[in-house]
Amino acid sequence: MFGDQVISAKRTRAKRVTISDLARYLDLTKGTVSRALNDYPDISDSTRARVRKAAEKLGYRPLSHAQAIRTGRTKSIGLVLEVTEHDAHRPFVDKFLAGLSEAASKQDWTLTVATASTESDTLRLMQKLADEHKADGFILPRTRLSDPRVDYLRDHDIPFVLYGRTADPTGCAWFDIQSEDAMRDAVLMLGALGHKRIGFVPGSPGYTYAKLRLEGYKAGLETAGLSFDEALVAEPAVNAAAGEAAAHMLVSLDRPATAIVYSVDRAALGAYEAAKTRGLTIGQDLSLISYDGIPESAMIVPQLTTWSVDSRGAGERLAEMLIQVIDGSEPEACRALVPARLLDRGSHGPAPKHVLTPTKTTL
């Protein structure tokens, strides 16, 4: 009879089922119920199973703060985003957070998100969240070759998973996209179309992705039998203005580029302005291939050929991996690399029959 009353209370939300309610329902002491729920070895398997079955039936859920005191965990994933980064407000963030949150929720975990304006602020917030037991571990997006976040978490034995890679992988779990392979394949695609002068626009210096994508570009040239020319590597660009300047430079060379591979889409968008200024047709006079798959890449004419990333899927995998590391899995056993997906569009085509004539343009 008492069980029916508890179930009714749960349905009407008038009463939260407590451990005392569960003990009365089972005619056991609160201590026995608590120890059974927390897998103490002095509790028999039959009693443990009986308690768990009743807890599920009655809808018992432990209080999060009580659980944190008992286990030292809050069952919360931490994420600190630096809002000053070039893509901090990109639409991918929504999908990424949705993937993190959904995967965490499936395992009865929560997601704690904070924003920082500087690198030092990021470290301060991570320390605060860890010290106040508001996060059991952290997801680290946009990794650097030398990353102070990794150093801090590793030194303090705080679990973490990288969305990316870093120079020193000791004690690091990670999930990453093989963007270096995407850059290599972009060069091979262009080489197969007859392009001999393929320019490259790097990403932000110091970030791991920038180094890997440059290496991928060089690997593509080698595989295609093309010589590497430093003059074809522009200054780093992560926005349209810098991307436009890079395109102007590359097509102004004595032996101009007929195709450009960009590390990030936002920079590649600037090449369209450069082409317009010079009277060039994208996909005919100048070919472009980029990386990221941002929505804007499908809103220009011709649409930008780019490599797309499943941001939601990445969030899901990262949450799952972090929980595994927090639960005791070796970080080195929690590593995964997956390919990007090509969005084959109209911004690239065969090499032009006539080499572009360099023109001087005032920027």
C-alpha contacts under 8 A as a table, 3 or more apart, distances in Angstrom:
res1	aa1	res2	aa2	distance
1	M	4	D	5.29
1	M	5	Q	6.57
2	F	5	Q	5.10
2	F	6	V	6.37
2	F	25	Y	6.43
3	G	6	V	5.13
3	G	7	I	6.24
3	G	25	Y	6.08
3	G	58	L	7.20
4	D	7	I	5.12
4	D	8	S	6.14
5	Q	8	S	5.08
5	Q	9	A	6.13
6	V	9	A	4.98
6	V	10	K	6.18
6	V	15	K	7.89
6	V	17	V	6.87
6	V	21	D	7.71
6	V	58	L	6.55
7	I	10	K	5.06
7	I	11	R	6.31
7	I	58	L	5.63
7	I	59	G	7.65
8	S	11	R	5.18
8	S	12	T	6.34
9	A	12	T	5.31
9	A	13	R	5.92
9	A	14	A	5.38
9	A	15	K	5.21
9	A	16	R	7.39
10	K	13	R	5.01
10	K	14	A	6.75
10	K	15	K	6.11
10	K	16	R	6.38
10	K	17	V	6.97
10	K	58	L	7.60
10	K	59	G	7.10
11	R	14	A	7.92
12	T	15	K	7.80
13	R	16	R	6.94
16	R	60	Y	7.89
17	V	21	D	6.07
17	V	22	L	7.30
17	V	58	L	7.16
17	V	59	G	6.82
17	V	60	Y	5.32
17	V	61	R	7.43
18	T	21	D	5.13
18	T	22	L	6.42
18	T	60	Y	6.54
18	T	61	R	7.79
18	T	62	P	7.83
19	I	22	L	4.96
19	I	23	A	6.11
19	I	30	K	6.54
19	I	33	V	7.34
19	I	34	S	7.37
19	I	60	Y	7.48
19	I	62	P	7.97
20	S	23	A	5.01
20	S	24	R	6.21
20	S	30	K	6.03
21	D	24	R	5.23
21	D	25	Y	6.15
22	L	25	Y	5.09
22	L	26	L	6.26
22	L	33	V	7.55
22	L	54	A	7.34
22	L	55	A	6.80
22	L	58	L	7.79
22	L	60	Y	7.60
23	A	26	L	5.22
23	A	27	D	5.73
23	A	28	L	4.97
23	A	29	T	5.68
23	A	30	K	5.37
23	A	33	V	6.17
24	R	27	D	4.85
24	R	28	L	6.47
24	R	29	T	7.75
25	Y	28	L	7.91
26	L	51	V	7.51
26	L	54	A	7.72
28	L	32	T	6.47
28	L	33	V	6.74
29	T	32	T	5.27
29	T	33	V	6.42
30	K	33	V	5.15
30	K	34	S	6.05
31	G	34	S	5.10
31	G	35	R	6.05
32	T	35	R	5.18
32	T	36	A	6.03
32	T	43	I	7.53
33	V	36	A	5.09
33	V	37	L	6.20
33	V	51	V	6.46
34	S	37	L	5.21
34	S	38	N	6.30
35	R	38	N	5.10
35	R	39	D	6.13
35	R	40	Y	5.23
35	R	43	I	6.99
36	A	39	D	5.23
36	A	40	Y	6.11
36	A	43	I	5.91
36	A	47	T	7.01
36	A	48	R	4.77
36	A	51	V	6.67
36	A	52	R	7.83
37	L	40	Y	7.95
37	L	48	R	6.79
37	L	51	V	7.02
37	L	52	R	6.60
39	D	43	I	7.40
39	D	48	R	7.37
40	Y	43	I	5.91
41	P	44	S	7.48
43	I	47	T	6.59
43	I	48	R	6.50
44	S	47	T	5.30
44	S	48	R	6.16
45	D	48	R	5.04
45	D	49	A	6.07
46	S	49	A	5.18
46	S	50	R	6.11
47	T	50	R	4.99
47	T	51	V	6.10
48	R	51	V	5.24
48	R	52	R	6.20
49	A	52	R	5.21
49	A	53	K	6.07
50	R	53	K	5.23
50	R	54	A	6.28
51	V	54	A	5.21
51	V	55	A	6.09
52	R	55	A	4.97
52	R	56	E	6.20
53	K	56	E	5.26
53	K	57	K	6.21
54	A	57	K	4.95
54	A	58	L	6.04
55	A	58	L	5.34
55	A	59	G	5.86
55	A	60	Y	4.95
55	A	61	R	7.80
56	E	59	G	5.16
56	E	60	Y	6.38
57	K	60	Y	7.92
62	P	66	A	7.15
62	P	67	Q	6.48
63	L	66	A	5.27
63	L	67	Q	6.11
64	S	67	Q	5.03
64	S	68	A	6.12
64	S	74	T	6.47
65	H	68	A	4.98
65	H	69	I	6.28
65	H	74	T	7.16
66	A	69	I	5.18
66	A	70	R	6.26
67	Q	70	R	5.09
67	Q	71	T	5.93
67	Q	72	G	7.58
67	Q	73	R	7.06
67	Q	74	T	7.03
68	A	71	T	5.32
68	A	72	G	4.81
68	A	73	R	4.54
68	A	74	T	4.86
68	A	75	K	7.97
68	A	133	H	7.79
69	I	72	G	5.48
69	I	73	R	7.44
70	R	73	R	7.98
72	G	133	H	7.78
73	R	76	S	7.84
73	R	133	H	7.04
73	R	135	A	7.93
73	R	136	D	6.07
74	T	133	H	6.47
74	T	134	K	6.39
74	T	135	A	6.53
74	T	136	D	6.45
75	K	108	D	7.54
75	K	109	W	4.95
75	K	110	T	6.45
75	K	135	A	7.26
75	K	136	D	6.42
76	S	109	W	5.46
76	S	110	T	4.64
76	S	111	L	5.47
76	S	112	T	6.44
76	S	134	K	6.66
76	S	135	A	4.88
76	S	136	D	5.77
76	S	137	G	7.55
77	I	104	A	7.68
77	I	109	W	7.29
77	I	110	T	6.21
77	I	111	L	4.80
77	I	112	T	5.90
77	I	135	A	5.37
77	I	136	D	6.10
77	I	137	G	5.66
77	I	138	F	5.92
77	I	139	I	7.43
77	I	319	A	7.45
77	I	322	L	7.82
78	G	111	L	6.15
78	G	112	T	4.90
78	G	113	V	6.05
78	G	126	M	7.88
78	G	129	L	7.61
78	G	134	K	7.74
78	G	135	A	5.02
78	G	136	D	7.11
78	G	137	G	5.84
78	G	138	F	4.50
78	G	139	I	6.38
79	L	111	L	7.59
79	L	112	T	6.26
79	L	113	V	4.87
79	L	114	A	6.34
79	L	138	F	5.66
79	L	139	I	5.43
79	L	140	L	6.96
80	V	113	V	5.85
80	V	114	A	4.76
80	V	115	T	5.36
80	V	116	A	6.70
80	V	122	T	6.36
80	V	125	L	7.36
80	V	126	M	7.09
80	V	139	I	7.95
80	V	140	L	7.65
81	L	88	A	7.42
81	L	113	V	7.59
81	L	114	A	6.38
81	L	115	T	4.77
81	L	116	A	6.04
81	L	122	T	7.64
81	L	141	P	7.85
82	E	85	E	5.95
82	E	88	A	6.76
82	E	115	T	5.79
82	E	116	A	4.76
82	E	117	S	5.48
82	E	118	T	6.57
82	E	119	E	7.49
82	E	122	T	7.00
83	V	88	A	4.99
83	V	89	H	7.24
83	V	115	T	6.36
83	V	116	A	6.16
83	V	117	S	5.67
84	T	88	A	6.45
84	T	117	S	5.75
84	T	118	T	7.37
85	E	88	A	5.12
86	H	238	V	6.62
86	H	239	N	7.39
87	D	90	R	5.21
88	A	93	V	7.52
89	H	93	V	6.86
90	R	93	V	5.90
90	R	294	I	8.00
91	P	94	D	5.76
91	P	95	K	7.23
91	P	294	I	7.62
91	P	295	P	7.98
92	F	95	K	5.26
92	F	96	F	5.97
92	F	294	I	7.66
92	F	311	S	6.08
93	V	96	F	4.94
93	V	97	L	5.97
93	V	311	S	7.76
94	D	97	L	5.27
94	D	98	A	6.08
95	K	98	A	4.99
95	K	99	G	6.19
95	K	311	S	5.77
95	K	312	R	4.72
95	K	315	G	7.86
96	F	99	G	5.22
96	F	100	L	6.33
96	F	311	S	4.88
96	F	312	R	4.61
96	F	313	G	7.58
96	F	314	A	6.80
96	F	315	G	4.89
96	F	316	E	8.00
97	L	100	L	5.03
97	L	101	S	5.98
97	L	312	R	7.33
97	L	315	G	6.47
98	A	101	S	5.16
98	A	102	E	5.96
98	A	312	R	6.38
98	A	315	G	7.31
99	G	102	E	5.27
99	G	103	A	6.12
99	G	311	S	7.56
99	G	312	R	4.39
99	G	313	G	6.08
99	G	314	A	7.10
99	G	315	G	4.38
99	G	316	E	4.53
100	L	103	A	5.45
100	L	104	A	6.10
100	L	111	L	7.32
100	L	312	R	7.52
100	L	315	G	4.36
100	L	316	E	4.95
100	L	317	R	7.87
100	L	318	L	7.03
100	L	319	A	5.37
101	S	104	A	5.15
101	S	105	S	5.98
101	S	110	T	6.76
101	S	111	L	5.83
101	S	315	G	7.99
101	S	316	E	7.78
101	S	319	A	7.91
102	E	105	S	5.10
102	E	106	K	6.30
102	E	316	E	7.05
103	A	106	K	5.29
103	A	107	Q	6.99
103	A	315	G	7.82
103	A	316	E	5.05
103	A	317	R	7.79
103	A	319	A	6.05
103	A	320	E	6.52
104	A	107	Q	5.49
104	A	108	D	6.36
104	A	109	W	4.71
104	A	110	T	5.79
104	A	111	L	6.95
104	A	316	E	7.84
104	A	319	A	5.98
104	A	320	E	7.15
105	S	108	D	4.76
105	S	109	W	5.11
105	S	110	T	6.06
106	K	109	W	7.35
112	T	134	K	7.40
112	T	135	A	6.86
114	A	125	L	7.50
115	T	122	T	7.64
116	A	119	E	7.57
116	A	121	D	5.52
116	A	122	T	5.30
116	A	125	L	7.61
117	S	121	D	6.42
117	S	122	T	7.49
118	T	121	D	5.05
118	T	122	T	6.28
119	E	122	T	5.06
119	E	123	L	6.52
120	S	123	L	5.18
120	S	124	R	6.22
121	D	124	R	4.96
121	D	125	L	6.15
122	T	125	L	5.24
122	T	126	M	6.22
122	T	149	R	7.96
123	L	126	M	5.17
123	L	127	Q	6.17
123	L	148	P	7.87
123	L	149	R	6.38
123	L	152	Y	7.70
124	R	127	Q	5.21
124	R	128	K	6.14
125	L	128	K	4.93
125	L	129	L	6.06
126	M	129	L	5.20
126	M	130	A	6.11
127	Q	130	A	5.17
127	Q	131	D	5.92
128	K	131	D	5.15
128	K	132	E	5.97
129	L	132	E	5.31
129	L	133	H	6.08
129	L	134	K	4.92
129	L	135	A	5.65
130	A	133	H	5.08
130	A	134	K	6.07
130	A	135	A	5.53
130	A	136	D	6.72
130	A	137	G	7.69
130	A	158	I	8.00
131	D	134	K	7.69
133	H	136	D	6.82
135	A	138	F	7.22
136	D	158	I	7.51
136	D	159	P	7.13
136	D	326	I	7.14
137	G	158	I	6.04
137	G	159	P	4.65
137	G	160	F	5.28
137	G	322	L	7.03
137	G	326	I	6.85
138	F	159	P	6.57
138	F	160	F	4.64
138	F	161	V	6.54
138	F	322	L	7.44
139	I	160	F	5.76
139	I	161	V	5.13
139	I	162	L	5.98
139	I	163	Y	7.00
139	I	318	L	7.10
139	I	319	A	7.74
139	I	322	L	7.32
140	L	143	T	6.70
140	L	149	R	7.74
140	L	160	F	7.14
140	L	161	V	6.23
140	L	162	L	4.78
140	L	163	Y	5.79
141	P	162	L	6.18
141	P	163	Y	4.62
141	P	164	G	6.74
142	R	163	Y	6.44
142	R	164	G	6.38
142	R	207	Y	7.16
142	R	208	T	7.94
142	R	209	Y	7.95
143	T	147	D	6.72
143	T	162	L	6.87
143	T	163	Y	6.77
143	T	164	G	5.49
143	T	165	R	6.15
143	T	166	T	6.37
143	T	207	Y	6.06
143	T	208	T	6.03
143	T	209	Y	7.74
144	R	147	D	4.96
144	R	165	R	7.58
144	R	166	T	5.93
144	R	167	A	7.97
144	R	206	G	5.76
144	R	207	Y	4.13
144	R	208	T	5.01
145	L	165	R	7.55
145	L	166	T	4.61
145	L	167	A	4.80
145	L	168	D	7.78
145	L	206	G	5.96
145	L	207	Y	5.78
145	L	208	T	5.03
146	S	166	T	6.66
146	S	167	A	6.37
146	S	168	D	7.77
146	S	206	G	7.50
147	D	150	V	5.42
147	D	151	D	6.54
147	D	166	T	7.24
148	P	151	D	4.96
148	P	152	Y	6.10
149	R	152	Y	5.21
149	R	153	L	6.19
150	V	153	L	5.33
150	V	154	R	5.83
151	D	154	R	5.25
151	D	155	D	5.92
152	Y	155	D	5.21
152	Y	156	H	6.19
153	L	156	H	5.17
153	L	157	D	5.92
153	L	158	I	4.96
153	L	159	P	6.98
153	L	160	F	7.14
154	R	157	D	5.10
154	R	158	I	6.29
154	R	159	P	7.70
154	R	171	G	7.18
155	D	158	I	7.88
159	P	322	L	7.27
159	P	325	V	6.40
159	P	326	I	5.83
160	F	172	C	7.42
160	F	173	A	7.04
160	F	322	L	6.23
160	F	325	V	7.50
161	V	172	C	6.69
161	V	173	A	4.89
161	V	174	W	5.14
161	V	175	F	7.45
161	V	318	L	6.81
161	V	321	M	7.12
161	V	322	L	5.69
161	V	331	P	7.97
162	L	165	R	6.44
162	L	172	C	7.21
162	L	173	A	6.20
162	L	174	W	4.41
162	L	175	F	6.27
162	L	176	D	7.91
162	L	318	L	7.95
163	Y	174	W	5.87
163	Y	175	F	5.21
163	Y	176	D	5.61
163	Y	318	L	7.25
164	G	174	W	6.26
164	G	175	F	6.06
164	G	176	D	4.68
164	G	177	I	7.43
164	G	208	T	7.27
164	G	209	Y	7.36
165	R	169	P	7.40
165	R	174	W	6.59
165	R	175	F	7.94
165	R	176	D	7.02
165	R	208	T	6.33
165	R	209	Y	7.94
166	T	169	P	6.02
166	T	208	T	6.14
167	A	208	T	7.77
169	P	172	C	5.24
170	T	332	E	7.90
171	G	330	E	7.98
171	G	331	P	5.69
171	G	332	E	6.32
172	C	331	P	5.38
172	C	332	E	6.15
173	A	321	M	7.84
173	A	325	V	7.94
173	A	331	P	4.39
173	A	332	E	5.60
173	A	333	A	7.29
173	A	334	C	5.12
173	A	335	R	5.34
174	W	318	L	7.74
174	W	334	C	6.59
174	W	335	R	4.79
174	W	336	A	6.43
175	F	314	A	7.49
175	F	317	R	7.38
175	F	318	L	6.43
175	F	335	R	5.74
175	F	336	A	4.87
175	F	337	L	5.97
176	D	336	A	6.47
176	D	337	L	5.02
176	D	338	V	6.58
177	I	309	V	7.55
177	I	337	L	5.57
177	I	338	V	5.02
177	I	339	P	5.58
177	I	340	A	6.16
178	Q	181	D	5.51
178	Q	182	A	6.75
178	Q	337	L	6.18
178	Q	338	V	5.90
178	Q	339	P	5.09
178	Q	340	A	6.48
179	S	182	A	4.85
179	S	183	M	6.33
179	S	209	Y	7.35
179	S	212	L	7.14
179	S	213	R	6.07
179	S	216	G	7.72
179	S	291	Y	7.91
179	S	339	P	7.29
179	S	340	A	6.64
180	E	183	M	5.21
180	E	184	R	6.27
180	E	209	Y	7.96
180	E	212	L	5.14
180	E	213	R	4.44
180	E	214	L	7.37
180	E	215	E	6.55
180	E	216	G	4.20
180	E	217	Y	7.34
181	D	184	R	4.99
181	D	185	D	6.05
181	D	213	R	7.89
181	D	216	G	5.80
181	D	339	P	7.64
182	A	185	D	5.12
182	A	186	A	6.07
182	A	213	R	7.97
182	A	216	G	7.32
182	A	291	Y	7.86
182	A	307	W	6.90
182	A	339	P	7.70
182	A	340	A	6.65
183	M	186	A	5.02
183	M	187	V	6.39
183	M	213	R	5.86
183	M	214	L	7.72
183	M	216	G	5.04
183	M	217	Y	5.18
183	M	220	G	7.23
183	M	261	V	7.37
183	M	263	S	7.88
184	R	187	V	5.32
184	R	188	L	6.35
184	R	216	G	4.54
184	R	217	Y	5.00
184	R	218	K	7.29
184	R	219	A	5.84
184	R	220	G	4.04
184	R	221	L	7.59
185	D	188	L	4.91
185	D	189	M	6.06
185	D	220	G	6.44
186	A	189	M	5.11
186	A	190	L	6.32
186	A	217	Y	7.98
186	A	220	G	7.62
186	A	261	V	7.11
186	A	289	I	6.56
187	V	190	L	5.16
187	V	191	G	5.96
187	V	198	I	7.34
187	V	217	Y	6.46
187	V	220	G	5.19
187	V	221	L	6.47
187	V	224	A	7.73
187	V	261	V	7.38
188	L	191	G	4.95
188	L	192	A	6.05
188	L	220	G	5.70
188	L	221	L	7.36
188	L	223	T	7.52
188	L	224	A	5.96
189	M	192	A	5.22
189	M	193	L	6.52
190	L	193	L	5.03
190	L	194	G	6.69
190	L	195	H	5.62
190	L	198	I	7.73
190	L	259	A	7.33
190	L	348	H	7.73
190	L	349	G	7.67
190	L	350	P	7.61
191	G	194	G	5.23
191	G	195	H	4.94
191	G	196	K	6.47
191	G	224	A	6.31
192	A	195	H	7.30
193	L	349	G	6.73
193	L	350	P	4.64
193	L	351	A	6.09
194	G	350	P	6.12
194	G	351	A	5.19
195	H	198	I	6.54
195	H	258	T	6.50
195	H	259	A	6.81
195	H	350	P	7.15
195	H	351	A	4.93
196	K	226	L	6.88
196	K	258	T	7.69
197	R	232	L	7.65
197	R	255	R	7.68
197	R	256	P	6.87
197	R	257	A	4.69
197	R	258	T	5.77
197	R	259	A	6.71
198	I	232	L	6.93
198	I	257	A	5.42
198	I	258	T	6.26
198	I	259	A	4.84
198	I	260	I	5.49
198	I	261	V	7.21
199	G	232	L	4.57
199	G	233	V	5.87
199	G	234	A	7.47
199	G	250	L	6.57
199	G	257	A	5.62
199	G	258	T	7.79
199	G	259	A	6.09
199	G	260	I	4.41
199	G	261	V	6.11
200	F	214	L	7.86
200	F	217	Y	7.35
200	F	232	L	6.22
200	F	233	V	4.87
200	F	234	A	6.23
200	F	260	I	5.54
200	F	261	V	4.85
200	F	262	Y	5.89
200	F	263	S	7.76
201	V	233	V	6.02
201	V	234	A	5.13
201	V	235	E	6.56
201	V	236	P	5.94
201	V	237	A	6.51
201	V	243	G	7.62
201	V	246	A	6.93
201	V	260	I	7.39
201	V	261	V	6.37
201	V	262	Y	4.83
201	V	263	S	6.02
202	P	210	A	6.01
202	P	213	R	7.44
202	P	214	L	6.50
202	P	233	V	7.50
202	P	234	A	7.05
202	P	235	E	6.82
202	P	236	P	4.60
202	P	237	A	6.32
202	P	262	Y	6.69
202	P	263	S	5.36
203	G	207	Y	7.89
203	G	209	Y	7.56
203	G	210	A	4.80
203	G	236	P	5.15
203	G	237	A	5.65
203	G	238	V	5.93
203	G	263	S	5.43
203	G	264	V	6.66
204	S	207	Y	6.02
204	S	210	A	6.06
204	S	236	P	6.00
204	S	237	A	6.88
204	S	238	V	6.70
205	P	210	A	6.44
205	P	211	K	7.79
205	P	236	P	7.13
206	G	210	A	7.33
206	G	211	K	7.74
207	Y	210	A	5.54
207	Y	211	K	6.95
208	T	211	K	5.36
208	T	212	L	6.26
209	Y	212	L	5.09
209	Y	213	R	6.01
210	A	213	R	5.32
210	A	214	L	6.26
210	A	263	S	7.22
211	K	214	L	5.27
211	K	215	E	6.25
212	L	215	E	5.05
212	L	216	G	6.16
213	R	216	G	4.86
213	R	217	Y	6.20
213	R	263	S	6.66
214	L	217	Y	5.06
214	L	218	K	6.35
215	E	218	K	5.14
215	E	219	A	6.10
216	G	219	A	4.99
216	G	220	G	6.14
217	Y	220	G	5.14
217	Y	221	L	6.43
218	K	221	L	5.14
218	K	222	E	6.32
218	K	228	F	6.79
219	A	222	E	5.15
219	A	223	T	6.15
220	G	223	T	5.15
220	G	224	A	6.02
221	L	224	A	5.08
221	L	225	G	6.09
221	L	226	L	4.87
221	L	227	S	6.48
221	L	228	F	6.64
222	E	225	G	5.09
222	E	226	L	5.81
222	E	227	S	6.90
222	E	228	F	7.77
223	T	226	L	7.62
229	D	232	L	5.60
229	D	233	V	7.45
230	E	233	V	5.41
231	A	234	A	7.29
232	L	250	L	6.37
232	L	257	A	7.13
234	A	246	A	5.60
234	A	249	M	7.42
234	A	250	L	7.05
235	E	246	A	6.58
236	P	242	A	7.71
237	A	240	A	7.85
237	A	242	A	4.98
237	A	243	G	5.38
237	A	246	A	7.47
237	A	264	V	7.97
237	A	267	A	5.71
238	V	242	A	6.81
238	V	243	G	6.99
238	V	264	V	6.30
238	V	266	R	6.13
238	V	267	A	4.99
239	N	242	A	5.63
239	N	243	G	6.06
239	N	266	R	4.99
239	N	267	A	4.38
239	N	268	A	7.99
239	N	270	G	7.49
240	A	243	G	4.87
240	A	244	E	5.96
240	A	266	R	5.51
240	A	267	A	4.42
240	A	268	A	6.67
240	A	269	L	5.53
240	A	270	G	4.06
240	A	271	A	7.64
241	A	244	E	5.16
241	A	245	A	6.41
241	A	267	A	7.22
241	A	270	G	5.84
242	A	245	A	5.09
242	A	246	A	6.20
242	A	267	A	6.45
242	A	270	G	7.22
243	G	246	A	5.04
243	G	247	A	6.29
243	G	266	R	7.66
243	G	267	A	4.09
243	G	268	A	5.67
243	G	269	L	7.05
243	G	270	G	4.76
243	G	271	A	6.00
244	E	247	A	5.17
244	E	248	H	6.32
244	E	267	A	7.20
244	E	268	A	7.59
244	E	269	L	7.63
244	E	270	G	4.02
244	E	271	A	4.73
244	E	272	Y	7.48
244	E	273	E	6.42
244	E	274	A	5.36
245	A	248	H	5.16
245	A	249	M	6.29
245	A	270	G	7.75
245	A	274	A	7.51
245	A	363	L	7.60
246	A	249	M	5.17
246	A	250	L	6.23
246	A	271	A	7.81
247	A	250	L	5.16
247	A	251	V	6.22
247	A	260	I	7.73
247	A	270	G	7.74
247	A	271	A	5.42
247	A	274	A	6.26
247	A	275	A	7.97
248	H	251	V	5.53
248	H	252	S	6.11
248	H	271	A	7.88
248	H	274	A	5.94
248	H	361	T	7.76
249	M	252	S	5.15
249	M	253	L	6.67
250	L	253	L	5.75
250	L	256	P	5.94
250	L	257	A	5.59
251	V	256	P	4.53
251	V	257	A	5.28
251	V	258	T	7.28
251	V	356	L	7.49
251	V	358	P	6.35
252	S	255	R	7.92
252	S	256	P	5.79
252	S	358	P	4.62
252	S	359	T	6.07
252	S	360	K	6.96
253	L	256	P	4.49
253	L	257	A	7.41
253	L	358	P	6.42
254	D	358	P	6.56
256	P	355	V	7.69
256	P	356	L	6.52
256	P	357	T	7.67
256	P	358	P	6.75
257	A	260	I	6.87
257	A	286	L	7.92
258	T	285	D	6.85
258	T	286	L	5.13
258	T	287	S	6.43
258	T	351	A	6.56
258	T	352	P	7.33
258	T	355	V	7.61
258	T	356	L	7.30
259	A	286	L	5.39
259	A	287	S	4.37
259	A	288	L	5.75
259	A	348	H	7.77
259	A	351	A	7.82
260	I	286	L	7.70
260	I	287	S	6.29
260	I	288	L	5.08
260	I	289	I	6.60
261	V	288	L	5.94
261	V	289	I	4.99
261	V	290	S	5.62
262	Y	265	D	6.88
262	Y	267	A	6.99
262	Y	268	A	5.80
262	Y	288	L	7.53
262	Y	289	I	6.34
262	Y	290	S	4.55
262	Y	291	Y	6.75
263	S	267	A	7.84
263	S	290	S	5.93
263	S	291	Y	5.72
264	V	267	A	5.77
264	V	268	A	6.58
264	V	290	S	5.96
264	V	291	Y	5.03
264	V	292	D	5.99
265	D	268	A	4.86
265	D	269	L	6.31
265	D	290	S	5.56
265	D	291	Y	5.55
265	D	292	D	5.76
265	D	293	G	6.95
265	D	294	I	6.74
265	D	297	S	6.98
265	D	306	T	7.47
266	R	269	L	5.40
266	R	270	G	7.33
267	A	270	G	5.56
267	A	271	A	7.44
268	A	271	A	5.37
268	A	272	Y	7.53
268	A	288	L	7.56
268	A	290	S	6.49
269	L	272	Y	5.71
269	L	273	E	7.57
269	L	297	S	7.47
270	G	273	E	5.40
270	G	274	A	6.55
271	A	274	A	4.92
271	A	275	A	6.06
272	Y	275	A	5.10
272	Y	276	K	6.17
272	Y	282	I	7.09
273	E	276	K	5.03
273	E	277	T	6.19
274	A	277	T	5.18
274	A	278	R	6.36
275	A	278	R	5.15
275	A	279	G	5.93
275	A	280	L	4.74
275	A	281	T	6.55
275	A	282	I	6.86
275	A	286	L	7.75
276	K	279	G	5.11
276	K	280	L	6.05
276	K	281	T	7.50
277	T	280	L	7.76
278	R	359	T	7.91
278	R	361	T	7.88
280	L	284	Q	7.98
280	L	285	D	5.64
280	L	286	L	6.83
281	T	284	Q	5.52
281	T	285	D	5.23
281	T	286	L	6.44
282	I	285	D	6.07
282	I	286	L	5.05
282	I	287	S	5.85
282	I	288	L	7.31
282	I	302	P	7.01
282	I	347	S	5.64
282	I	348	H	7.22
283	G	286	L	5.62
283	G	287	S	4.68
283	G	288	L	7.03
283	G	302	P	7.45
283	G	346	G	6.06
283	G	347	S	4.27
283	G	348	H	4.28
283	G	349	G	5.10
283	G	350	P	7.95
284	Q	287	S	6.52
284	Q	348	H	7.16
284	Q	349	G	5.99
284	Q	350	P	7.01
284	Q	351	A	7.37
284	Q	352	P	6.42
285	D	351	A	7.52
285	D	352	P	5.69
285	D	356	L	7.52
286	L	348	H	7.41
286	L	351	A	7.94
286	L	352	P	7.84
287	S	347	S	5.68
287	S	348	H	4.12
287	S	349	G	6.03
287	S	351	A	7.84
288	L	304	L	7.16
288	L	305	T	6.89
288	L	347	S	5.38
288	L	348	H	5.31
289	I	304	L	6.90
289	I	305	T	5.09
289	I	306	T	5.49
289	I	347	S	6.98
289	I	348	H	6.68
290	S	304	L	7.45
290	S	305	T	6.40
290	S	306	T	4.52
290	S	307	W	6.52
291	Y	306	T	4.87
291	Y	307	W	4.56
291	Y	308	S	6.67
292	D	306	T	6.60
292	D	307	W	5.63
292	D	308	S	5.17
292	D	309	V	6.32
293	G	297	S	6.50
293	G	306	T	5.73
293	G	307	W	5.67
293	G	308	S	4.26
293	G	309	V	6.73
293	G	343	L	7.59
294	I	297	S	5.66
294	I	298	A	7.82
294	I	308	S	7.75
295	P	298	A	5.75
295	P	299	M	7.04
296	E	299	M	5.02
296	E	300	I	6.94
297	S	300	I	6.23
297	S	303	Q	5.99
297	S	304	L	5.10
297	S	305	T	7.82
297	S	306	T	7.79
298	A	303	Q	4.96
298	A	304	L	6.35
299	M	303	Q	6.49
300	I	303	Q	5.17
300	I	304	L	7.18
301	V	304	L	7.79
302	P	345	R	7.62
302	P	346	G	5.24
302	P	347	S	5.61
303	Q	345	R	5.78
303	Q	346	G	5.54
303	Q	347	S	6.06
304	L	345	R	5.98
304	L	346	G	6.41
304	L	347	S	5.09
305	T	342	L	7.59
305	T	343	L	5.64
305	T	344	D	5.16
305	T	345	R	4.56
305	T	346	G	6.36
305	T	347	S	5.56
305	T	348	H	6.85
306	T	342	L	6.05
306	T	343	L	5.32
306	T	344	D	6.93
306	T	345	R	7.76
307	W	340	A	5.84
307	W	341	R	5.33
307	W	342	L	4.47
307	W	343	L	5.79
308	S	340	A	5.68
308	S	341	R	5.02
308	S	342	L	6.15
308	S	343	L	6.64
309	V	340	A	5.51
309	V	341	R	6.59
310	D	313	G	5.31
310	D	314	A	6.17
311	S	314	A	4.97
311	S	315	G	6.24
312	R	315	G	5.15
312	R	316	E	6.39
313	G	316	E	5.08
313	G	317	R	6.26
314	A	317	R	5.22
314	A	318	L	6.13
315	G	318	L	5.19
315	G	319	A	6.22
316	E	319	A	5.34
316	E	320	E	6.30
317	R	320	E	5.17
317	R	321	M	6.10
318	L	321	M	5.10
318	L	322	L	6.06
319	A	322	L	5.22
319	A	323	I	6.27
320	E	323	I	5.34
320	E	324	Q	6.35
321	M	324	Q	5.02
321	M	325	V	6.31
321	M	334	C	6.27
322	L	325	V	5.06
322	L	326	I	6.13
323	I	326	I	5.02
323	I	327	D	6.05
324	Q	327	D	5.03
324	Q	328	G	6.48
324	Q	329	S	5.55
324	Q	334	C	7.94
325	V	328	G	5.16
325	V	329	S	4.59
325	V	330	E	6.35
325	V	331	P	6.05
325	V	334	C	7.50
326	I	329	S	7.16
329	S	333	A	7.06
329	S	334	C	7.50
330	E	333	A	5.36
330	E	334	C	6.91
331	P	334	C	5.18
331	P	335	R	7.50
332	E	335	R	6.41
345	R	348	H	7.37
346	G	349	G	7.40
352	P	355	V	6.56
